[in-house]
Amino acid sequence: MPERRRVAGVPAAGLVVVDKPQGPSSHQVSAWVGEMLGVPIGHAGTLDPMVSGVLVIMIGPAVRLAPVLLKERKEYVCAMRLHGDVPAEMVEEVAKEFTGRIYQRPPRRSAVKRSLRIRKIYELEVLDIDGRLVLFRVVCDAGTYIRSLCHHLGLALGTGAHMQELRRTRSGEFTEENAHSLHDLRDAVVAAEEGDTSALEALILPAAAGIGDLHRVVVRDTAVDALCHGAVLAGVGVLSKTKYKKGEMVAVLTGKGELICLGEALTDADAYEPGQTGLVVAPRTVMMPPGTYPTHWTSRPQQKKG
């Protein structure tokens, strides 16, 4: 089966925040997006088929942002069904006890190894109680199993409980307000194929939107193309930087805020000033295609023989 050609208006690297519907798996939704756009894709933070909400799709080289995106905090709204009657005041009191560090073991239906793990619950707010149905909002570490959380809440209440419905409302910096339906994306693709790429370009975020709280280095335009070819960044090409330590991952950006690459810091940020000589960052994951910025470097000329 021939590969679909990249749709006009789709950048080399970028992010699409999809409002995943109930039913299909995250892998299936990602595959549909890839087929529509005609590009290789990946997704960050798998949702079970019957869970809806924010799913971040990475386009092209932006799939290398997965380790960063997968670590981001998540927010969910959950409908939990109690197996017995409990006073509303008791539900709210017990919910407060579940903030902080908790122990979890992945559910039996999970695809990962069922080893004990520690996750942190930053917020757990009861939104509404209607008989045995409890609606709550939770902000938690990545990798927290809300199904297990419901089970443990039920045990603490003495009635038992299970997760009835779940929706992810935030993944890192991306919220429901950033998310688009598959129908919206399809409409934008059709418009792009007919010559109007504005709607599609508005749906696709730049790769830089996915760097989260990574440390950052902003470089001169003259250093960009060399980095795109994998050259190590020297201090003379740096305009500004945040504080980081040697060995940490940093995001290297243009003066316009475009993501060039992720790199490994070769020295502490405090060990040099912008404009000084010396190698400071080694590219590890290049996002920007070579030739995006003018070339301002030359390879070393070969010596003549004889």
C-alpha positions, 0 to 999 in steps of 0.5 A: 500500500503506497504511503500517503503524501504529507499534507500541505501545511504540516510542518516537519515536526510539531504537536497535535492535541487530540480530544480522544473519544471513547472506544478506539485505543490511543494507538488507533487514534494516533494511526488515524492522525498519521494517515490523515496528515501523511506523516510518521507520528507517535503519542504521549501518555496512553489512554485506555479505549474507554477513557476520553480526553487529552492525547498529545500526538507528536509529528515527525522528529517531535516523537523524540520529545516523548520522554519529556512529555511522558513525565508531565503531570496529568489531570483527570475527572473521574466518575467513581461508583461506590458499592455501598451507601456512605455519608458525603462528609465521609467521602470528602474526608477520606479523599483528603487522606489520599493526597501526597505519596501513595503506593500503587500496583497496576491493575490486572488488565494493565499491559505493564508489569504489576510491580509496586510503585510510588506516585504522588497525588497533588490534588484530589477534589470531590466535585459532586456526590449523587447517591453512590456516584462520586465525581472527583478531579485529581492531579497526579504524577504520570503513570498513576492508575485512577482505576487503582485509586478508585479501588483503594478509595473504596477500601478506605470507605469500607464499601468497595468502589470501581471506576465507572468513567474517566476523562483526562482533562490535562496532560502537562501544559495541554488542556481540554481547551487545546484539544481538537476532535478528529472531525475538526482535524479531518475538516482542516485536512480537507481544506488544506488539500483544497488549497487553504492551510490556515485551519490546519496550521492553527491546529498544529503546535510547534515542537517547542510547545512540548519542552515543558520545564526543560532548561533552555539555551537560546542561540544566535541565528548564525549557529542554527544550521550547524546545530541542525547538522549535529555540530556541538554548540560553542559558547560564542553562539549562545545568546542566553541560558537558564541555570543547568548542570553538566550532563542535564538535558537542555532545549536549544532554541532560536531567538524566535523560540523555535526548537532546534534540538535537545542536547546534553550540557557539556558544562554547568551553565554557571561555568561560562558566559554567552559569547565565550569560547568553549563547547557547551552543548552537544546535540542529541536529538535534532528537530529542525531540518538543515537548511531552515536557517542560512548556513554560516559555517564551512567544513575544514578544507582538505589539504592538497596532496603533493 
